[in-house]
């Protein structure tokens, strides 16, 4: 039996694909090497 969807909002937004914007900005600012945020 499938679970019913909750009416309450999510605690945080679920991202379907990786977003490397923070890492890309750090590299553009001259910081290197840059670990992924999920690796820190």
PDBQT receptor file of N, H, CA, C and O in Angstrom, charges set to zero:
ATOM      1  N   UNK A   1       0.842  -1.181   0.000  1.00  0.00    +0.000 N 
ATOM      2  CA  UNK A   1       0.000   0.000   0.000  1.00  0.00    +0.000 C 
ATOM      3  C   UNK A   1       0.889   1.247   0.000  1.00  0.00    +0.000 C 
ATOM      4  O   UNK A   1       1.837   1.333   0.781  1.00  0.00    +0.000 OA
ATOM      5  N   UNK A   2       0.589   2.206  -0.866  1.00  0.00    +0.000 N 
ATOM      6  H   UNK A   2      -0.181   2.136  -1.501  1.00  0.00    +0.000 HD
ATOM      7  CA  UNK A   2       1.382   3.433  -0.993  1.00  0.00    +0.000 C 
ATOM      8  C   UNK A   2       1.112   4.365   0.184  1.00  0.00    +0.000 C 
ATOM      9  O   UNK A   2       0.001   4.422   0.711  1.00  0.00    +0.000 OA
ATOM     10  N   UNK A   3       2.152   5.092   0.581  1.00  0.00    +0.000 N 
ATOM     11  H   UNK A   3       3.054   5.046   0.152  1.00  0.00    +0.000 HD
ATOM     12  CA  UNK A   3       2.006   6.060   1.669  1.00  0.00    +0.000 C 
ATOM     13  C   UNK A   3       1.318   7.319   1.158  1.00  0.00    +0.000 C 
ATOM     14  O   UNK A   3       1.542   7.742   0.024  1.00  0.00    +0.000 OA
ATOM     15  N   UNK A   4       0.490   7.907   1.992  1.00  0.00    +0.000 N 
ATOM     16  H   UNK A   4       0.308   7.564   2.914  1.00  0.00    +0.000 HD
ATOM     17  CA  UNK A   4      -0.184   9.158   1.639  1.00  0.00    +0.000 C 
ATOM     18  C   UNK A   4       0.812  10.311   1.731  1.00  0.00    +0.000 C 
ATOM     19  O   UNK A   4       1.694  10.310   2.590  1.00  0.00    +0.000 OA
ATOM     20  N   UNK A   5       0.668  11.291   0.842  1.00  0.00    +0.000 N 
ATOM     21  H   UNK A   5      -0.048  11.292   0.144  1.00  0.00    +0.000 HD
ATOM     22  CA  UNK A   5       1.544  12.471   0.869  1.00  0.00    +0.000 C 
ATOM     23  C   UNK A   5       1.173  13.355   2.048  1.00  0.00    +0.000 C 
ATOM     24  O   UNK A   5      -0.003  13.509   2.377  1.00  0.00    +0.000 OA
ATOM     25  N   UNK A   6       2.176  13.927   2.675  1.00  0.00    +0.000 N 
ATOM     26  H   UNK A   6       3.131  13.802   2.407  1.00  0.00    +0.000 HD
ATOM     27  CA  UNK A   6       1.963  14.814   3.812  1.00  0.00    +0.000 C 
ATOM     28  C   UNK A   6       1.543  16.201   3.326  1.00  0.00    +0.000 C 
ATOM     29  O   UNK A   6       1.960  16.643   2.255  1.00  0.00    +0.000 OA
ATOM     30  N   UNK A   7       0.726  16.875   4.110  1.00  0.00    +0.000 N 
ATOM     31  H   UNK A   7       0.387  16.516   4.980  1.00  0.00    +0.000 HD
ATOM     32  CA  UNK A   7       0.316  18.243   3.787  1.00  0.00    +0.000 C 
ATOM     33  C   UNK A   7       1.334  19.269   4.271  1.00  0.00    +0.000 C 
ATOM     34  O   UNK A   7       1.299  20.419   3.833  1.00  0.00    +0.000 OA
ATOM     35  N   UNK A   8       2.245  18.876   5.169  1.00  0.00    +0.000 N 
ATOM     36  H   UNK A   8       2.274  17.942   5.525  1.00  0.00    +0.000 HD
ATOM     37  CA  UNK A   8       3.220  19.830   5.700  1.00  0.00    +0.000 C 
ATOM     38  C   UNK A   8       4.340  20.093   4.711  1.00  0.00    +0.000 C 
ATOM     39  O   UNK A   8       4.693  19.221   3.917  1.00  0.00    +0.000 OA
ATOM     40  N   UNK A   9       4.904  21.302   4.757  1.00  0.00    +0.000 N 
ATOM     41  H   UNK A   9       4.618  22.011   5.402  1.00  0.00    +0.000 HD
ATOM     42  CA  UNK A   9       6.000  21.636   3.836  1.00  0.00    +0.000 C 
ATOM     43  C   UNK A   9       7.262  20.850   4.190  1.00  0.00    +0.000 C 
ATOM     44  O   UNK A   9       7.430  20.399   5.323  1.00  0.00    +0.000 OA
ATOM     45  N   UNK A  10       8.133  20.695   3.213  1.00  0.00    +0.000 N 
ATOM     46  H   UNK A  10       7.996  21.061   2.292  1.00  0.00    +0.000 HD
ATOM     47  CA  UNK A  10       9.397  20.011   3.445  1.00  0.00    +0.000 C 
ATOM     48  C   UNK A  10      10.290  20.849   4.349  1.00  0.00    +0.000 C 
ATOM     49  O   UNK A  10      10.200  22.076   4.354  1.00  0.00    +0.000 OA
ATOM     50  N   UNK A  11      11.146  20.188   5.110  1.00  0.00    +0.000 N 
ATOM     51  H   UNK A  11      11.218  19.190   5.106  1.00  0.00    +0.000 HD
ATOM     52  CA  UNK A  11      12.080  20.882   5.989  1.00  0.00    +0.000 C 
ATOM     53  C   UNK A  11      13.095  21.674   5.172  1.00  0.00    +0.000 C 
ATOM     54  O   UNK A  11      13.481  22.777   5.561  1.00  0.00    +0.000 OA
ATOM     55  N   UNK A  12      13.530  21.116   4.040  1.00  0.00    +0.000 N 
ATOM     56  H   UNK A  12      13.217  20.220   3.724  1.00  0.00    +0.000 HD
ATOM     57  CA  UNK A  12      14.439  21.791   3.129  1.00  0.00    +0.000 C 
ATOM     58  C   UNK A  12      14.123  21.329   1.716  1.00  0.00    +0.000 C 
ATOM     59  O   UNK A  12      13.505  20.282   1.518  1.00  0.00    +0.000 OA
ATOM     60  N   UNK A  13      14.548  22.109   0.745  1.00  0.00    +0.000 N 
ATOM     61  H   UNK A  13      15.050  22.959   0.906  1.00  0.00    +0.000 HD
ATOM     62  CA  UNK A  13      14.269  21.805  -0.658  1.00  0.00    +0.000 C 
ATOM     63  C   UNK A  13      15.078  20.586  -1.100  1.00  0.00    +0.000 C 
ATOM     64  O   UNK A  13      16.286  20.525  -0.873  1.00  0.00    +0.000 OA
ATOM     65  N   UNK A  14      14.421  19.631  -1.723  1.00  0.00    +0.000 N 
ATOM     66  H   UNK A  14      13.440  19.681  -1.907  1.00  0.00    +0.000 HD
ATOM     67  CA  UNK A  14      15.099  18.439  -2.221  1.00  0.00    +0.000 C 
ATOM     68  C   UNK A  14      15.651  18.743  -3.611  1.00  0.00    +0.000 C 
ATOM     69  O   UNK A  14      14.893  19.068  -4.525  1.00  0.00    +0.000 OA
ATOM     70  N   UNK A  15      16.957  18.641  -3.770  1.00  0.00    +0.000 N 
ATOM     71  H   UNK A  15      17.573  18.377  -3.027  1.00  0.00    +0.000 HD
ATOM     72  CA  UNK A  15      17.611  18.919  -5.037  1.00  0.00    +0.000 C 
ATOM     73  C   UNK A  15      17.758  17.612  -5.802  1.00  0.00    +0.000 C 
ATOM     74  O   UNK A  15      18.252  16.625  -5.256  1.00  0.00    +0.000 OA
ATOM     75  N   UNK A  16      17.334  17.597  -7.064  1.00  0.00    +0.000 N 
ATOM     76  H   UNK A  16      16.933  18.398  -7.508  1.00  0.00    +0.000 HD
ATOM     77  CA  UNK A  16      17.372  16.376  -7.852  1.00  0.00    +0.000 C 
ATOM     78  C   UNK A  16      18.715  16.124  -8.511  1.00  0.00    +0.000 C 
ATOM     79  O   UNK A  16      19.020  14.988  -8.875  1.00  0.00    +0.000 OA
ATOM     80  N   UNK A  17      19.525  17.168  -8.670  1.00  0.00    +0.000 N 
ATOM     81  H   UNK A  17      19.277  18.090  -8.374  1.00  0.00    +0.000 HD
ATOM     82  CA  UNK A  17      20.847  16.984  -9.270  1.00  0.00    +0.000 C 
ATOM     83  C   UNK A  17      21.852  17.844  -8.516  1.00  0.00    +0.000 C 
ATOM     84  O   UNK A  17      21.460  18.824  -7.882  1.00  0.00    +0.000 OA
ATOM     85  N   UNK A  18      23.133  17.508  -8.566  1.00  0.00    +0.000 N 
ATOM     86  H   UNK A  18      23.452  16.712  -9.081  1.00  0.00    +0.000 HD
ATOM     87  CA  UNK A  18      24.135  18.285  -7.839  1.00  0.00    +0.000 C 
ATOM     88  C   UNK A  18      24.225  19.723  -8.336  1.00  0.00    +0.000 C 
ATOM     89  O   UNK A  18      24.047  19.999  -9.522  1.00  0.00    +0.000 OA
ATOM     90  N   UNK A  19      24.502  20.625  -7.413  1.00  0.00    +0.000 N 
ATOM     91  H   UNK A  19      24.647  20.401  -6.449  1.00  0.00    +0.000 HD
ATOM     92  CA  UNK A  19      24.692  22.039  -7.733  1.00  0.00    +0.000 C 
ATOM     93  C   UNK A  19      26.093  22.421  -7.264  1.00  0.00    +0.000 C 
ATOM     94  O   UNK A  19      26.374  22.417  -6.066  1.00  0.00    +0.000 OA
ATOM     95  N   UNK A  20      26.955  22.745  -8.194  1.00  0.00    +0.000 N 
ATOM     96  H   UNK A  20      26.727  22.749  -9.168  1.00  0.00    +0.000 HD
ATOM     97  CA  UNK A  20      28.338  23.053  -7.873  1.00  0.00    +0.000 C 
ATOM     98  C   UNK A  20      28.608  24.552  -7.877  1.00  0.00    +0.000 C 
ATOM     99  O   UNK A  20      29.750  24.968  -8.077  1.00  0.00    +0.000 OA
ATOM    100  N   UNK A  21      27.580  25.375  -7.661  1.00  0.00    +0.000 N 
ATOM    101  H   UNK A  21      26.653  25.037  -7.499  1.00  0.00    +0.000 HD
ATOM    102  CA  UNK A  21      27.759  26.825  -7.746  1.00  0.00    +0.000 C 
ATOM    103  C   UNK A  21      28.706  27.359  -6.671  1.00  0.00    +0.000 C 
ATOM    104  O   UNK A  21      29.486  28.270  -6.945  1.00  0.00    +0.000 OA
ATOM    105  N   UNK A  22      28.657  26.817  -5.465  1.00  0.00    +0.000 N 
ATOM    106  H   UNK A  22      28.023  26.076  -5.242  1.00  0.00    +0.000 HD
ATOM    107  CA  UNK A  22      29.545  27.292  -4.397  1.00  0.00    +0.000 C 
ATOM    108  C   UNK A  22      30.990  26.941  -4.728  1.00  0.00    +0.000 C 
ATOM    109  O   UNK A  22      31.890  27.765  -4.565  1.00  0.00    +0.000 OA
ATOM    110  N   UNK A  23      31.206  25.704  -5.197  1.00  0.00    +0.000 N 
ATOM    111  H   UNK A  23      30.474  25.035  -5.329  1.00  0.00    +0.000 HD
ATOM    112  CA  UNK A  23      32.555  25.276  -5.555  1.00  0.00    +0.000 C 
ATOM    113  C   UNK A  23      33.085  26.070  -6.746  1.00  0.00    +0.000 C 
ATOM    114  O   UNK A  23      34.255  26.452  -6.765  1.00  0.00    +0.000 OA
ATOM    115  N   UNK A  24      32.228  26.319  -7.741  1.00  0.00    +0.000 N 
ATOM    116  H   UNK A  24      31.277  26.008  -7.725  1.00  0.00    +0.000 HD
ATOM    117  CA  UNK A  24      32.634  27.067  -8.930  1.00  0.00    +0.000 C 
ATOM    118  C   UNK A  24      33.030  28.494  -8.561  1.00  0.00    +0.000 C 
ATOM    119  O   UNK A  24      34.014  29.017  -9.086  1.00  0.00    +0.000 OA
ATOM    120  N   UNK A  25      32.267  29.133  -7.656  1.00  0.00    +0.000 N 
ATOM    121  H   UNK A  25      31.468  28.708  -7.230  1.00  0.00    +0.000 HD
ATOM    122  CA  UNK A  25      32.601  30.491  -7.220  1.00  0.00    +0.000 C 
ATOM    123  C   UNK A  25      33.927  30.498  -6.464  1.00  0.00    +0.000 C 
ATOM    124  O   UNK A  25      34.734  31.409  -6.649  1.00  0.00    +0.000 OA
ATOM    125  N   UNK A  26      34.161  29.505  -5.621  1.00  0.00    +0.000 N 
ATOM    126  H   UNK A  26      33.505  28.765  -5.471  1.00  0.00    +0.000 HD
ATOM    127  CA  UNK A  26      35.419  29.451  -4.870  1.00  0.00    +0.000 C 
ATOM    128  C   UNK A  26      36.602  29.307  -5.821  1.00  0.00    +0.000 C 
ATOM    129  O   UNK A  26      37.632  29.954  -5.627  1.00  0.00    +0.000 OA
ATOM    130  N   UNK A  27      36.468  28.469  -6.845  1.00  0.00    +0.000 N 
ATOM    131  H   UNK A  27      35.632  27.943  -7.002  1.00  0.00    +0.000 HD
ATOM    132  CA  UNK A  27      37.551  28.306  -7.818  1.00  0.00    +0.000 C 
ATOM    133  C   UNK A  27      37.770  29.597  -8.604  1.00  0.00    +0.000 C 
ATOM    134  O   UNK A  27      38.909  29.951  -8.906  1.00  0.00    +0.000 OA
ATOM    135  N   UNK A  28      36.681  30.306  -8.940  1.00  0.00    +0.000 N 
ATOM    136  H   UNK A  28      35.755  30.019  -8.694  1.00  0.00    +0.000 HD
ATOM    137  CA  UNK A  28      36.803  31.571  -9.666  1.00  0.00    +0.000 C 
ATOM    138  C   UNK A  28      37.489  32.633  -8.808  1.00  0.00    +0.000 C 
ATOM    139  O   UNK A  28      38.154  33.527  -9.331  1.00  0.00    +0.000 OA
ATOM    140  N   UNK A  29      37.321  32.529  -7.479  1.00  0.00    +0.000 N 
ATOM    141  H   UNK A  29      36.780  31.803  -7.055  1.00  0.00    +0.000 HD
ATOM    142  CA  UNK A  29      37.966  33.472  -6.556  1.00  0.00    +0.000 C 
ATOM    143  C   UNK A  29      39.417  33.100  -6.275  1.00  0.00    +0.000 C 
ATOM    144  O   UNK A  29      40.089  33.779  -5.498  1.00  0.00    +0.000 OA
ATOM    145  N   UNK A  30      39.907  32.030  -6.895  1.00  0.00    +0.000 N 
ATOM    146  H   UNK A  30      39.361  31.479  -7.526  1.00  0.00    +0.000 HD
ATOM    147  CA  UNK A  30      41.305  31.648  -6.745  1.00  0.00    +0.000 C 
ATOM    148  C   UNK A  30      41.578  30.628  -5.660  1.00  0.00    +0.000 C 
ATOM    149  O   UNK A  30      42.738  30.333  -5.371  1.00  0.00    +0.000 OA
ATOM    150  N   UNK A  31      40.532  30.080  -5.049  1.00  0.00    +0.000 N 
ATOM    151  H   UNK A  31      39.589  30.319  -5.284  1.00  0.00    +0.000 HD
ATOM    152  CA  UNK A  31      40.718  29.057  -4.022  1.00  0.00    +0.000 C 
ATOM    153  C   UNK A  31      40.820  27.695  -4.695  1.00  0.00    +0.000 C 
ATOM    154  O   UNK A  31      39.961  27.321  -5.493  1.00  0.00    +0.000 OA
ATOM    155  N   UNK A  32      41.876  26.958  -4.367  1.00  0.00    +0.000 N 
ATOM    156  H   UNK A  32      42.573  27.262  -3.718  1.00  0.00    +0.000 HD
ATOM    157  CA  UNK A  32      42.081  25.652  -4.993  1.00  0.00    +0.000 C 
ATOM    158  C   UNK A  32      42.953  24.817  -4.095  1.00  0.00    +0.000 C 
ATOM    159  O   UNK A  32      43.878  25.400  -3.529  1.00  0.00    +0.000 OA
ATOM    160  N   UNK A  33      42.785  23.552  -3.891  1.00  0.00    +0.000 N 
ATOM    161  H   UNK A  33      42.034  23.078  -4.351  1.00  0.00    +0.000 HD
ATOM    162  CA  UNK A  33      41.669  22.733  -4.358  1.00  0.00    +0.000 C 
ATOM    163  C   UNK A  33      40.404  23.003  -3.540  1.00  0.00    +0.000 C 
ATOM    164  O   UNK A  33      40.470  23.465  -2.401  1.00  0.00    +0.000 OA
ATOM    165  N   UNK A  34      39.282  22.713  -4.129  1.00  0.00    +0.000 N 
ATOM    166  H   UNK A  34      39.227  22.338  -5.054  1.00  0.00    +0.000 HD
ATOM    167  CA  UNK A  34      37.991  22.936  -3.486  1.00  0.00    +0.000 C 
ATOM    168  C   UNK A  34      37.310  21.589  -3.309  1.00  0.00    +0.000 C 
ATOM    169  O   UNK A  34      37.063  20.882  -4.286  1.00  0.00    +0.000 OA
ATOM    170  N   UNK A  35      37.003  21.229  -2.057  1.00  0.00    +0.000 N 
ATOM    171  H   UNK A  35      37.204  21.804  -1.264  1.00  0.00    +0.000 HD
ATOM    172  CA  UNK A  35      36.256  19.998  -1.790  1.00  0.00    +0.000 C 
ATOM    173  C   UNK A  35      34.779  20.292  -1.976  1.00  0.00    +0.000 C 
ATOM    174  O   UNK A  35      34.320  21.399  -1.696  1.00  0.00    +0.000 OA
ATOM    175  N   UNK A  36      34.036  19.304  -2.447  1.00  0.00    +0.000 N 
ATOM    176  H   UNK A  36      34.409  18.404  -2.674  1.00  0.00    +0.000 HD
ATOM    177  CA  UNK A  36      32.596  19.471  -2.580  1.00  0.00    +0.000 C 
ATOM    178  C   UNK A  36      31.962  19.703  -1.216  1.00  0.00    +0.000 C 
ATOM    179  O   UNK A  36      32.459  19.203  -0.207  1.00  0.00    +0.000 OA
ATOM    180  N   UNK A  37      30.884  20.447  -1.179  1.00  0.00    +0.000 N 
ATOM    181  H   UNK A  37      30.480  20.853  -1.999  1.00  0.00    +0.000 HD
ATOM    182  CA  UNK A  37      30.230  20.756   0.090  1.00  0.00    +0.000 C 
ATOM    183  C   UNK A  37      29.766  19.492   0.796  1.00  0.00    +0.000 C 
ATOM    184  O   UNK A  37      29.712  19.464   2.025  1.00  0.00    +0.000 OA
ATOM    185  N   UNK A  38      29.431  18.449   0.049  1.00  0.00    +0.000 N 
ATOM    186  H   UNK A  38      29.476  18.473  -0.950  1.00  0.00    +0.000 HD
ATOM    187  CA  UNK A  38      28.991  17.210   0.678  1.00  0.00    +0.000 C 
ATOM    188  C   UNK A  38      30.174  16.392   1.192  1.00  0.00    +0.000 C 
ATOM    189  O   UNK A  38      29.975  15.394   1.885  1.00  0.00    +0.000 OA
ATOM    190  N   UNK A  39      31.404  16.800   0.860  1.00  0.00    +0.000 N 
ATOM    191  H   UNK A  39      31.565  17.610   0.297  1.00  0.00    +0.000 HD
ATOM    192  CA  UNK A  39      32.594  16.074   1.293  1.00  0.00    +0.000 C 
ATOM    193  C   UNK A  39      33.234  16.706   2.522  1.00  0.00    +0.000 C 
ATOM    194  O   UNK A  39      34.071  16.083   3.176  1.00  0.00    +0.000 OA
ATOM    195  N   UNK A  40      32.851  17.927   2.836  1.00  0.00    +0.000 N 
ATOM    196  H   UNK A  40      32.172  18.433   2.305  1.00  0.00    +0.000 HD
ATOM    197  CA  UNK A  40      33.507  18.653   3.933  1.00  0.00    +0.000 C 
ATOM    198  C   UNK A  40      33.102  18.112   5.286  1.00  0.00    +0.000 C 
ATOM    199  O   UNK A  40      33.563  18.610   6.313  1.00  0.00    +0.000 OA
TER     200      UNK A  40
